[in-house]
């Protein structure tokens, strides 16, 4: 499977994931199922972000124009994921009552 195909699959998964976010925002204060669901969504977004950052780092300095294009696309996806993730953490902080677990990143950095 090519890097482009993998990226497309991740992007589709992220859009599906974003559709799940609506139901989480409608939830009531803390319960264990909700906490697990939020942590799983965070994990998926971090995995997608990490994959895109790795692609960016691998190809951004390439002499090949197509590989630099892959890097730029990965950068855009990573930054979009970081934005979505950071907003998601802010909107769902009530789940952990201001005590975010160590396994959950409090924010994802943008690639500049």
ABEGO torsion letter per residue (X at the ends): XBAAAAAAAAAAAAAAAAAAAAAAAABBBBBAAAAAAAAAAAAAAAAAAAAAAAAAAAAAABABAAAAAAAAAAAAAAAAAAAAAAAAAAAAAAAAGGBBBAABBABBBBBX
